[in-house]
């Protein structure tokens, strides 16, 4: 029997599942991220303490949806940037095509 306090968070698994659902259904997955000092993103694109990132295969390279971090490389205004987002800072995942949130990564 697994002790709930010793088990890992469900958040990274939910993010990966929703990402997979998006891509399987032809949608473009975006994540909304609450930005703080632990988040490595281009600060010029942060609005009201949040940033929305396209994490589709076409928009990223070396995408890793890990248990602790979402990491990838992406171009912003033609400049390659390294992105690192702690999973705990992801507040939602969206499908661009319908503009609707498809899930919140609740713990």
C-alpha beads as a LAMMPS data file, in Angstrom:
LAMMPS data file: protein, C-alpha beads

107 atoms
106 bonds

1 atom types
1 bond types

-500.0 500.0 xlo xhi
-500.0 500.0 ylo yhi
-500.0 500.0 zlo zhi

Masses

1 110.0

Atoms # bond

1 1 1 0.000 0.000 0.000
2 1 1 1.345 3.444 -0.951
3 1 1 1.500 6.083 1.734
4 1 1 0.009 9.302 0.269
5 1 1 2.680 11.421 1.946
6 1 1 5.465 9.379 0.354
7 1 1 3.979 9.218 -3.149
8 1 1 4.878 11.760 -5.814
9 1 1 2.606 14.578 -6.970
10 1 1 0.018 13.805 -9.638
11 1 1 0.656 17.207 -11.299
12 1 1 3.405 16.119 -13.768
13 1 1 1.376 13.065 -14.788
14 1 1 -1.717 15.182 -15.442
15 1 1 0.316 17.648 -17.501
16 1 1 1.809 14.835 -19.601
17 1 1 -1.607 13.211 -20.087
18 1 1 -3.245 16.462 -21.179
19 1 1 -0.280 17.248 -23.462
20 1 1 -0.638 13.825 -25.078
21 1 1 -4.416 14.220 -25.432
22 1 1 -3.900 17.608 -27.110
23 1 1 -1.360 16.329 -29.612
24 1 1 -3.318 13.124 -30.328
25 1 1 -6.373 15.227 -31.183
26 1 1 -4.524 17.734 -33.367
27 1 1 -4.601 20.576 -30.852
28 1 1 -1.726 22.882 -29.953
29 1 1 -0.894 22.611 -26.236
30 1 1 -0.160 25.800 -24.328
31 1 1 0.721 26.047 -20.644
32 1 1 -0.007 29.009 -18.410
33 1 1 2.787 29.571 -15.908
34 1 1 2.902 31.669 -12.768
35 1 1 6.319 33.319 -12.970
36 1 1 8.694 33.736 -10.049
37 1 1 12.477 33.525 -9.598
38 1 1 12.447 29.742 -10.170
39 1 1 11.020 30.081 -13.688
40 1 1 13.433 30.584 -16.601
41 1 1 11.503 32.348 -19.375
42 1 1 11.978 35.548 -21.397
43 1 1 10.794 38.161 -18.898
44 1 1 9.731 40.573 -21.644
45 1 1 6.802 38.239 -22.420
46 1 1 5.555 37.995 -18.818
47 1 1 2.288 39.843 -18.199
48 1 1 0.705 40.229 -14.768
49 1 1 3.122 37.654 -13.341
50 1 1 2.151 34.986 -15.886
51 1 1 3.321 33.698 -19.243
52 1 1 1.589 31.375 -21.699
53 1 1 3.934 29.065 -23.605
54 1 1 3.329 27.003 -26.733
55 1 1 4.763 23.552 -25.903
56 1 1 3.877 21.867 -29.197
57 1 1 6.382 19.734 -31.095
58 1 1 6.610 22.398 -33.823
59 1 1 7.336 25.246 -31.380
60 1 1 9.927 23.515 -29.203
61 1 1 13.039 21.423 -29.403
62 1 1 14.356 19.021 -26.774
63 1 1 11.042 19.125 -24.877
64 1 1 11.185 17.266 -21.559
65 1 1 8.006 16.958 -19.503
66 1 1 9.704 15.769 -16.350
67 1 1 8.402 15.161 -12.854
68 1 1 10.037 18.332 -11.525
69 1 1 10.547 20.589 -14.552
70 1 1 9.244 21.279 -18.038
71 1 1 12.307 22.104 -20.111
72 1 1 12.748 22.974 -23.780
73 1 1 14.310 25.319 -26.279
74 1 1 12.162 27.757 -28.234
75 1 1 12.522 30.826 -30.410
76 1 1 11.183 34.161 -29.248
77 1 1 11.347 36.903 -31.901
78 1 1 13.890 34.751 -33.758
79 1 1 16.202 34.246 -30.781
80 1 1 16.697 30.744 -29.342
81 1 1 16.014 30.625 -25.600
82 1 1 16.303 27.916 -22.939
83 1 1 13.060 27.518 -20.997
84 1 1 12.771 25.860 -17.600
85 1 1 9.517 25.783 -15.649
86 1 1 9.079 24.000 -12.322
87 1 1 6.002 21.777 -12.652
88 1 1 4.553 23.420 -9.533
89 1 1 4.404 26.786 -11.360
90 1 1 2.115 25.458 -14.144
91 1 1 -1.374 26.740 -13.447
92 1 1 -3.232 25.441 -16.524
93 1 1 -2.916 23.722 -19.884
94 1 1 -4.848 25.056 -22.872
95 1 1 -5.698 24.026 -26.415
96 1 1 -5.017 26.996 -28.721
97 1 1 -7.572 25.995 -31.353
98 1 1 -10.633 26.276 -29.177
99 1 1 -9.241 28.832 -26.727
100 1 1 -10.541 26.791 -23.837
101 1 1 -8.675 25.533 -20.857
102 1 1 -8.694 21.757 -21.008
103 1 1 -7.426 21.179 -17.536
104 1 1 -5.900 22.631 -14.447
105 1 1 -3.017 20.718 -12.973
106 1 1 -4.391 20.443 -9.467
107 1 1 -2.298 18.497 -6.987

Bonds

1 1 1 2
2 1 2 3
3 1 3 4
4 1 4 5
5 1 5 6
6 1 6 7
7 1 7 8
8 1 8 9
9 1 9 10
10 1 10 11
11 1 11 12
12 1 12 13
13 1 13 14
14 1 14 15
15 1 15 16
16 1 16 17
17 1 17 18
18 1 18 19
19 1 19 20
20 1 20 21
21 1 21 22
22 1 22 23
23 1 23 24
24 1 24 25
25 1 25 26
26 1 26 27
27 1 27 28
28 1 28 29
29 1 29 30
30 1 30 31
31 1 31 32
32 1 32 33
33 1 33 34
34 1 34 35
35 1 35 36
36 1 36 37
37 1 37 38
38 1 38 39
39 1 39 40
40 1 40 41
41 1 41 42
42 1 42 43
43 1 43 44
44 1 44 45
45 1 45 46
46 1 46 47
47 1 47 48
48 1 48 49
49 1 49 50
50 1 50 51
51 1 51 52
52 1 52 53
53 1 53 54
54 1 54 55
55 1 55 56
56 1 56 57
57 1 57 58
58 1 58 59
59 1 59 60
60 1 60 61
61 1 61 62
62 1 62 63
63 1 63 64
64 1 64 65
65 1 65 66
66 1 66 67
67 1 67 68
68 1 68 69
69 1 69 70
70 1 70 71
71 1 71 72
72 1 72 73
73 1 73 74
74 1 74 75
75 1 75 76
76 1 76 77
77 1 77 78
78 1 78 79
79 1 79 80
80 1 80 81
81 1 81 82
82 1 82 83
83 1 83 84
84 1 84 85
85 1 85 86
86 1 86 87
87 1 87 88
88 1 88 89
89 1 89 90
90 1 90 91
91 1 91 92
92 1 92 93
93 1 93 94
94 1 94 95
95 1 95 96
96 1 96 97
97 1 97 98
98 1 98 99
99 1 99 100
100 1 100 101
101 1 101 102
102 1 102 103
103 1 103 104
104 1 104 105
105 1 105 106
106 1 106 107
